Amino acid sequence: MNLRRLGRPTGQRKALFRNLVTELIKHEKITTTETKAKEIRSLAEKMITLGKRGDLSARREVAKVIVDKAVVKKLFDEVAPRYADRNGGYTRVVKIGPRRGDAAPMALIELV
């Protein structure tokens, strides 16, 4: 259940979150607005938890959210094994100050 709607219809919001999570796993660190970072944190953590499971069912669940096959492969082969002994808390959100154009609060979200 998303509490923040970000001024977008449901389909656009889901697409935005999917794209942000894909980019986070691909680059392991992205800069976005504070609100978006806080929202995608839970989705990214769920994807990594599924990656730790590693079975076919988990891979299919991840593929529903992350459509880029190379990123899914990276999640299962590189990212998830890194957190094998960790129970949650895979991401960190660091506030980095206002954006120059519109003074929106920005944040850096990264994999720990």
Secondary structure, DSSP 8 states (H G I E B T S, - for coil): --S--TTS-HHHHHHHHHHHHHHHHHHSEEEEEHHHHHHHHHHHHHHHHHHHH-SHHHHHHHHHH---HHHHHHIIIIIHHHTTT--S--EEEEEEEE-TTT--EEEEEEE-
